[in-house]
């Protein structure tokens, strides 16, 4: 007969393995609530740190995007309410941290209050669109960080739309650092090279030869950020476009491309041609001929049998042209009035524009992008299929033209004057819609600058190469390192987005017994994906910028590094003593009850 105790123990071990707890209950435990792309990137970042992760997801899976339930090594709990019972089921009591990643500000605050009842000393990370509201409620919690992925990603999209370097800057130990082109800063202000972007299809991050990096981290010297410089250049170009002659020719081109305008111009051409012929036939001056032609066109000519046949034909043609001209003028006036009324009624843009930026998708990120472009003085046209979208209200308040419709459709892009815009920013949450909108816009304008939001990084790289769409961004990929650092309570100083990559600026303390102790600084600096830009020696308060590469590292030293995400995990493991994971206790050979007891 099988031993029931052994069966129970075996089932418990199998359950822990299936749930991803991996038999090491001593590892830090983190709980993540959410199922979108940012939550998935956050979970993957946590798994790279060899911690236990429990994910709480709604019962109904999202139709779009990958399924967080398929990630191996995590425990998944399905629950539609984030209350005390759900958090106890997730073993939140005793956990190290909780990340609330739903796109619901009020819901996240309510869940945080419930979580505090279960574990008062919990590290909380709240995802909030309204960071002002988040900062107001943060004092309610003992240990809380409020982050906005939209606020983190929006500057990157804005800079890409304006063709500028992302305005990344941070202040640390008395110095303000900024990301800039090497040609825009003096050599003595350069701290380290970040990337070689000479080939947009093959950007090299942290190249081994820093001299080849055209994008650098430099000390700020009071120069305005790249986005402000680009915005000023665009505004100067718009002022030139608004000169009377430019406005007249633009209006004439717009009128000439419409059917009513073409018909009106054709009738006027007939009047001019036959007016000139009439002047030759009547042997009068051009001015007199024009007077006669206009009078004949508008009021008709008196019959005169004595005139030559050619003059009679010209008078008949001018009379017919007059009959067509009056209705065409009336139709043009009515068309203009109707279009103006439609623009007021359904927020559709009818007036052609030029040199503006079209933003498709007015969710959290699209709203921030639209707002920042408006603050920079850039003309914006907003597009969203939902008239009640978060950014639609903002667009109306800022008096930004709003088109309600599917941004992937050609007629909607035409209404937004995408053929004459300077950039298209597509930031909806649907990869298919974003890609279709980008390709349709490229068909209308082959050299259009496109800033495309795609979740799938591999797809983005392939789209970039196949369709020559040179810029694509993943909001979740850009924001995930900051959320992971906040949840792990690490000294993350800044995130530097470069193309579809993200560099981190972090401080790494070296602990006693770490493998880095005794090694030269050059060994760390030469590692792939790591650049040491500062060192605080043990027991000293001051940071040494650009330290000597021959310095031998000791316990208590703190490194200031620019590092890739994967390389940071490896560096942290080297900076800490090795962790010896306890083995699963062997099953006892004897049952835990006295021999002879009923089994």
N, C-alpha and C positions, 0 to 999 in steps of 0.2 A: 504494500500500500504506500502510495507517495506521501512524503513528509509534508504536511500543510504549511509548516513554518518555512521550509525551503521554497515552496511554491510562492508564498507571499513575498519572500525576500527577492526571489528571481523576478517576479512581476514588478516589484518596486524599482529594481535596477533597470529593467527593460523600459519602464515608463519614464524614468529620468533620462535615459538615453534617447528615447523617442521624442521627448519634449525638448531636447537640446541642452539639458543641464549638465551633461557630460561628467557626472559623478563628482564634480569638484564644487561642493557647496560653499567652500570658503572664498570663492572668487566674488568680486563686487557684483551686485545685482542692480540692473537698471530696467525701468519700465518705460515703454514708448507707446503713446496713444495716437493712432493715426494710420492711414493706409495709402497716402498719396506718394508722389515721387520723392518729396523731401523726407518723409518718414522712412522710405526705403533706403535712401542714401545715408541717413542718420544711423539706421540699424546696421548697415554694412560697415560704417566707420566704427561703431561700437564693437562689432565682432572682431575687427582687426586688432582691438585692444585686449582680446582674450578675456572678456567679461561675460557674465550671464545676462541675457536679454529676454524680457517678456514683452510681447506686443499685444495690445488690446485693440481690436478692430471691430467695426460694426458687423452685425450679422449679415447684412446684404453687402456683397462685394461690389466695388465700383466697376462699371462696364468698360471704362477706358483705363489705359495704363496697365502696368504689370501688377501681379498679385503678390502682396507682401507675405502671404501665407506660404509661398513656395520657397522662401529663404530658409536654408538649412541652418541648424544650430540655434534656433530661437523657439521659445514656447509661445504659442498663439492662443489667445482667449477671445472668444466672440461675445460681445455685449453691446447692447444698444444704449445703455445708460452708464455714465461714468460716475458711480456713486460709491459709498463706503463698501457695500457688499462686493461690487466688482473689484475694487482695489484690494480687498482682503483675499479674494480668490486669486488675484495676481501676485500674492505674497508681497504686497507693498510694504508691510511692516518690516522694518529692518533693511529695506532697500537703500541703495546709495543715492539714487536720483530718479526723477520722473520728468519725462518730456511730453508736453501736451501740444500736439502738432495739428489739431483740427483747425480749419479755417473758419473759426467761430469765436470771436473775441469773448463774448459773454459766456458761452459754453465752456471755454477754457478756464475762465475765472471761477466759475461754479465748480468745475472739476478740481481745481487747485484747492478750493476751500474744503471739499470733501476729502481730498488726499491728506490735507493737514490734520484732519481728525484721526486718520489711520496712523500716520507717521509724522509727528510734529517736527522732527529734525531733518526732514527730507530736503534734498537739493531739488529745486523746481526750475524748469525752463519752460516759459510760456511763449508760444508763437502768437503774435498779435499784429494785426494790421494797424490799429490805432495805438501807437506806442505811447502817446500821451495818457490814454486810459490805463495802459499797462503799468506805466511808471507811477501812476497815482495809487494803484492797488498794491504795488510791490511792498510797501511797508507792512502790509497785513501778514506777510510771510517771513519766516526766520531767515531763509536762504533762497533767494529767487532771482532769476535773470529773465528779462523780457527782451525778445529779439523779433525782428521783422524781416522775413526773407525778401519781401518786396522792397524795403528800404535798402537792403544790401545789394540787390541785383539791379535796381533801377539805374544808378549812375553808370553801370557798365553798358546798358542798352542805350542810354542817352549819348555817351561818348562814342559808341559805335555808329550811331545814327549821324553824328556830326563829323565823323572821320577823325576823332581825336583820341588821345590816350585816356584811359579810364582815370578819373581824378581820385586816385588812391593816395591818401596821406594819413600820417599818424605822428603823434608826438610821444617821445620816449626819452626819459632821462635828460631833459633839457634841450633836445633837438627835435625838429620837425622834419620828417622824411616824406618824400613824395616820389611818385613814379613819373618818369619823363623820358623823352627821347634824348639820346646821348648828345645830339647836335644842339639841344636846347639848354644844356647846362655846361658849366665850366668843368674841366677835368678834375680840379681839386675838390669839387663838391660831390663827385661820384663815390658812392659807398660800395656798390657791387653791381655787376651785370646781371640782368634778369633773364633776358631772352633775345634770341636772334630772329627777328621777324622779317628779314629781307625776302624770304620766300613764304608768302601767306599760306601756301599749301603744306609747308613743312616747317612749322615754327619750332625752334629748338629752345627748350626751357633750361635755364642755368647751364649754358655751354661750358665745356671744360676750359676753353680759352675765353676769358671774360672780355677781352678786347673785341671779340666778334659780336658781342651783345649790343644791339642798337637801342634796346630798352633797358633803362638802368634805374636803380634806386639811388636817389641823391638827396642831399640836404637842401631843404627849401630855402630860397633866398628872396622871397617876397614877390616872385613872379606869379601872375594869375594862372589858375589851372587851365589845362588844355581845352576843356569844354567851354570855358568863358572866352578864350581866344577864338575858338571856332564859332561861337555864337556871335561875337562881335563882327567877324568876317561875313557871316551870313546876313546879319542885319544891315551891314553896309551894302551888300549886294541887293537886298530888298529895297533899300532907299533908292538905289539906281533904277531898279525896276519900276518904282513909283513915280518917276519923272513924267511930266505930261506927255512927251513924245512916246515914251515906252508904254504908257497906259493906253494912248490912242491906238498904237499899232497892235497891242495885245487885244484890245477890244475889237479892232477890225478883223484880226485873225480869228477870234472866237466867233464873230458874227458870220464870217465867210465860210466857216466849217459847218454851219447848220443849213438845213434844207430851205427854210424861209429866207435866210440870208443869201444863199446861192441864187435863189429865184429873183430876189430883189436886185442883186448886183447884175444879174443877166439882163433884166429889164432896163436898168440904168445904162448898161453898156450899149444896148440897142438904141436908146434915146441919144446917147452921145455920138454914136456912129452915124445915125441918120441925120442928126443935127448938123454934123460936119458936112455930109453930102448935100444937105439942103443949102448950106452956106455956099458951096461950090455952084450948085444949080441956080440959085437966085442971085449970085454974084454980090453977096453982102458980106459984111465983116463977121468975124467969129462971134463977137458979142451980140450982134443983131441976130445972127442965126441961132444962138443959144436961147435968146429971148423968144424968138418965134417957135423954136422947138418945144420949149417948156410950156408956152401958152397953148400950142397945139396939143401937147400931151395932156395937159390938165383940163382945158376947157373945150378942146376940139377946134377944128378949123372950118371957116365958112367955105361952102362949095364955090369953086371958081372954075367954070369949064374952059376958060381961056388959058389956064396954066398947062404946062407941058405934062406929058404922061409920066415922066420920071418924078416930077414934083408931086403929082397926084398920088403916086404909089408911096412916096415917102410920107406924105400927110396921113394916108390911111394907116400905115405901119405905126406912126407916132400916136395916132388916136387909139389903136389897139393896145399899144404899150401903156398909154394912160389908163385905159380900162383895167389893165392888170396891176398897175403900180399902186393905185389907191387901196385895193384889198390887201395887197402884200404889206403895205405900211401898217394898215389896221391890224393884220395878223401878227406882225412883229411886236406891236405895242401890247396886244392882248396876251401874246405868249410870254412876254416879260412880266406882266402883271400876274398871270397864273402861276408862273414858276416861283415868283416871290411869295405868293400866298402858300404854295405847297411847301416851300422851304420853312415857313413859319409853322405850318400845321404838322408836318411829319419830321421836322428837323433834318431834312435832306439838303445837301449842298448842291446848288445849281450853278452858282457863279464859278467859272473856271479859275483855278489858282495856280501859282507858280512859285517854286522855291520853298515849299512848305514840307512838313514831315507828316506822313500818314501813320497813325497808330491804330492797329487792328486788334481788338480784344481789350475790354475795359474792366478786367478783373483787378486783383490786388496789384500786380506788377504793372499792367497797362495804365492804371490810374496814376501810379507814382511816376511812370515815364512821361505821361502827358502833362502832369503837374510840373515836373522839373523842366521840360522843354518850354512850357509857358512862362515859367519864372525866368528862364534865360532869354526871353523875348523872341522865341522861335514860333512862327505860325504853325499851328497844328490842326489837322483834320482827324477827328476820332470816328471809329467805326466799331459797332457792336450789334449783334443780332437781337440782344435783349434791351428793350427801352428802359428797363428798370435795373440795369447793371450798376454795380457800385460806382463805376466811373462816369456813368451817364449823368447822374446828378451833379457831379463835379464839373463836367463839361458845360452843362447849362449854367452853372453858377459863374464859371470863368468866361462865359460867352464864347466857348470854343465850338466851331461847327461840328455837328454830330450827325452821322448817317446811321440810321437803324436798318440793318440788313446783314446778310452773310458776306463777310469780307472775302471769301473765296470766289465769289461770283464776279464775272468780268464787268457787268453793268454797275455793280457797287463800287468797284475800283475805279471805273471810269467816272462815276459821280464824284469820287474823291479827288479827281484830277491826278491820278497816280502817274500819268504819262509826263507830267510837268513837275512832279515833286522831286525833292533832292534825296529823300530816303523813305523807306517803308519799314516800319517796326511791327512785326507780327508776333504777338505775345498771348494768344489765346491758349487754353489748356488742351486743345485738341491738335495733335501732331499732324493729322491728315489735313485739317482745315488750314493750318499754318503753312504746310508745304504747298498746297494748291494755290493759296493766295500769293505766295512768293513766286511760283512759276507763272501764274497769270499776269502778275505785275511785271515780271521780266519780259514776257511776251509783248507787253505794251511799251516797255522802255528797256532796251537791252543792257544799258550801262547803269541801271538803277542800283543804288546801294541798298542792300536788303539785310536787315537784322532779324534773324529768324530764331524763334524759341522752339527747341526740340528737346524732349526728354531723353530719347535714346542717343547716347553719345556716338556709337558706331554708325547709326543712320545719319547723324549730322555730318560726320566726317565724309561719308560716301556721297551725300547730297552736295557737300561743298566741292568735291572733286568732279562729280558727274555733271552738275548744272552750273558750276562756277558761281555758286552763291557763296560769297567769300566770308560771310560772318554768320555764325550761329551760336546761340547761348542756351545753357541749361540753368534755369533759376535754382533748381534743387541742388545741382552740383556746385554752384557758386556759394550757396548759403550753408550747405551741410557741414563744412569744417567748423564754422563758428558755432553752430548748434551743438556739435559734438564736444567742442572745447568747453562750452559753457556747462554742459551736462557733466563732463568729467572734472569740472572746476580747475581747468588748466589755465596757465598764463599765456593765453592767446592774445597777441597784441594787434594783429591786423591780418586781413585776407587780401591778397593781390590777384585779381582776375586777369588772365592773359589769354586771349582767344578762348578756347574751350578748356583751359587749364586754370588751376588755382594754386597760387603759392601762399604759404603761411609764414607769418613772422611770429616767432614764439621764443620764450625763454625756457631753457632746459637745464634744470639743476642736476648736478652729478652727485650721486649718493655714495656712501661708503660701501666698498665691495663691488662697485660697478666695473664692468670690463673696460670702460674708458679711463679709469684711474691709471696714471702713469704713461699714457699714450700722448704722443705729440699732437698739437692742435692741427697740424697739416694733414694728419690721417683722417680727421673728421671732415675737414674742409674739402678733401679730395674725394670723399664718398659721393656716389651718384645722388643727385637731387638735394644736396646740402651745401649751404654757404654760411660760414661763420662770419658775422659782421661785428660782434662785440663779445667781451668777456668781463665778468665780474669775479675777480679772484676771491677765494674763500676768506672770510673775515674782513673784507674791504667793502666800503659802501659805494665806491665810484666805479662806473662802467668804463672799460677801455675800448674805444672804437678802433676797428681794424687792428686787432692784437697781433703780436708776433706769432708766426706760424710754428716757431720752434718751442713755444711754451708747452710745458708738460702739465697735463691736466691732473687735478687732485680732487679729493672729496670736498664738497662744499663749493666748488667753482660753479658758476652759472653762465651758460652759453646763450648768446642772442643769435638766432639763426634765421635764415630765409630758407625754407625747405618745402619740398613737395609733400603731399599728404601721406603717401605710402612710406616715404623716407622718414617722416617724423615718427611713425610707429616704431620703425627699426631703431632710430636714434634713442628713443625713450627706453627701449629695452636695454640698450647698451649703457644708458646712464643710470640704470637701477640694478641692484643685485639680482642675480637669477632667481626666479621663483621655482621652488620645488613643489610640484603638485602632489598632494598626498594620494596614495593609491587607494582604491576601493577595498575596504576590509574584506578579507576572505570569508566565505561562508563557513560557519562553524561545523565541525564534523559531528558534534553532538547537539541534540536539540536543547533549547534553553529551559527545559523542564526536567525534573528528576527522573532518573531511569525507573521505568516501571509504571510511570503515570500514564493515564489513558491518553492516547495520541490521536 
